Amino acid sequence: RFFLEEGFYLFGGFIEGAQATNDLWILQCDLENIKWKKAETQGVPPEPRYQHAMTYYKKENSLVISGGRNDKVQMVYSDLYFLTLDTLSWLKIEYNRG
């Protein structure tokens, strides 16, 4: 599998002032240093959120983000997004929930 950026991925959560965010960060580690890098992505990212699920989908070499909430805008999400790891591009998945 090809990854545009290798490391540990972190999406969303809280920032200062209890604001939800939709930033994507990558923790990059090697033998000499550890650093956080804000990822540059393509496409339209998910809305800012926390308490969401994120998992790696090997077949599509993507991260999958589902659900979450943002109390500031009184939203509970039931959406689904893929982040392709070879291009760092967002894709919203439309599906029938019934």
N, C-alpha and C positions, 0 to 999 in steps of 0.2 A: 504494500500500500504506500501511496505517496502522500505526504503531508506538506503543505506549503510552509507551515510553521510547526516544528516539533515542540512538545511540552505538555504540561497539564493545563487543561482549559477550564476557565471559570466564566460563567455567564450570569449577568443580572445580579440581584441582591440589593442590599441597602448601601447608600452612601451617606455622607454627612447630612444631618437634618432629617433622618429617616425617610429619605427620598429613594424610591425604587429606581433602578437603572437598567439599561439594556446594553451596557458595555460588555465587550468580550475581552478577557485578559488571558494571557498565556504565561505560565510560570516556566521559565527555561532554566535548566540546571546542567552544569557540566562540572568537571573536577575542580575548577578554579573559582566559579562564582554561581550565584543564584540571582535571577532578576525577573521582575514582572514586566511584561511588554503588553501594551494595549494593541489589540489586533486591528488591522485595517481590513474591513470586510466589504463585499460587494452586495448590491441588492438591498432590499428593505428588511431590516431586522425585526424580530418580535418587539412588541410594546414593552416598556420597562416593567419588570416583575420580580417577584421573589416567591419562594415556596413552590417552585416549578420542578419538574423532573427533567433530567438530562442524561442521555445514555449514548453510547457509541453503537452505530449500526454498521457492522463490518461489511455486509454485502454491498452497501452503497458508499462506503468509506465516508460516512457522515456522522455528525452529532445530531441527535434528535431532541428537540425541546418541546415540552408539552405542559399545558396548564399554567398554574401559578396565579398570583393575585397582585393587585396594586391598590391599596386602601386609599391612597391620595385621590385617585380618580374613581374610587368605588367600583373596581372591576375584578371579577373572577374570570380567568381565561379558560377556555376549553379548546384552544387552537393547537396546531401542530406545525412545527418548522423543522426543516433540515438545514444544516450548515455543511456544505461539501468541503472536505478538508484539503482537497488538492487545489481549490481555487478560493477558499474562504468566501463562498457565495451563499447567501440566504435564499431559501425557497419555501414559501408557504404552501402547505399541503391542504387541499380542499377535500373534504370527505363527508359522507352522510353518516350521521350518528344514530341511525335508527334501524 
